[in-house]
């Protein structure tokens, strides 16, 4: 339990931020899973469109501080490699 008023405020803020970050990360995982399903099915056109949305979502998460920018960059790179491997 927080002992001071400022600690109470920090607890409220961190709880709120945690829930917000959690929802963004969950959305990222859902988008990534849908993209990977398209890649494994071999739908190159649909997968490239999905890659654009996934990459934009990762960029937005990195910009808002939910993810580290290098983490977002690494994931985008690996996802795009998967697209180029489709025949």
Protein Blocks (a to p, Z undefined) as FASTA:
>chain_A
ZZbfklmmmmmmmmmmmmmmmmmmmmmmmmmmmmmmmmmnopaklmmmmmmmmmmmmmmm
mmnomacfklmmmmmmmmmmmmmmpZZ
